[in-house]
Amino acid sequence: MFDTSNLYVTSGGHPPQSDLTRSPARFTTAFALIPKGVIRDIVTSSLPFWSDYKCWILARPMSGFSETFSYYLVDLQPEGGSENPETEAGVESVVFVTSGQLDIEIDGRSHVLHTGGYVYLPPSVPWRIRNSSGSNSQFHWIRKKYQEVPGVELPKPVVTSIGEVSPQSMPGTDGRWTTHRFVDPADISHDMHVNIVSFEPGASIPFPETHVMEHGLFILEGKGLYLLNDEWIEVEAGDFLWLRAFCPQACYAGGNSPFRYLLYKDVNRHASF
């Protein structure tokens, strides 16, 4: 059973002046680590046509590094939101809710999302978002320029939640390493996947994955050791990882609770020239 009450929620704010400036934050040619302790109010970004919110941009396309996606973390106050959230043509999005309630309208149809809610928004489909509840809501917003292919239909909107998706066990792991997939991996119309990957304590990725997909990876619960290129680094709930294509990666789950993360990857397209 997936307990959504344990999903990490960022608090922002600022540390006291008495704190030491000590952090595991890293930015290398192969990966970036943005730990939870540096996701503070001073590094928020303002967006056109949004109101009553805080937004942290944790990843953006950068030439020579990760180039396919941007990753936002948004804290929405009561009555906050946007009537025009996406201002760039041809961009697709995923919204995943980690706390509270959101009202989202997609192409004129209204939906209510709660913690664990997931939405895929195809390119050029109009949408609006609002927090109509009495308390703050927090969600992850992943954006990507959609890669159209002649003869392949555009994907349709998807509205679901973690409770409606069955976890799929990785072969030979007896359910200790599972993935919640919100869209069908065989659907070639999708050029990105956003999944939740879970490990029971002590479970691992037992080899250094080295592949063409870029990753944005937000730790939702627990802690673990992550191999990033040639370094083993401790990570915990609230940390964000940004992995370049072909960066070797593996992990071990630690602690007494599941180790879970929200994972972005680009899929189903030729390498562009």
Secondary structure, DSSP 4 states (H G I P E B T S, - for coil): ---GGGS---------TTS------EE-SSEEEE-GGG--GGG----TTEEEEEEEEEE---TTS--SEEEEEEEEEEEEEESS---STTEEEEEEEEES-EEEEETTEEEEE-TTEEEEE-TT--EEEE--SSS-EEEEEEEEE----TT-PPPPPEEEEGGGS--EEPTTSTTSEEEEESS-TT-TT-SEEEEEEEE-TT-EEEEEE--S--EEEEEEESEEEEEETTEEEEEETT-EEEE-TT--EEEEEESSS-EEEEEEEE-SSPPP-
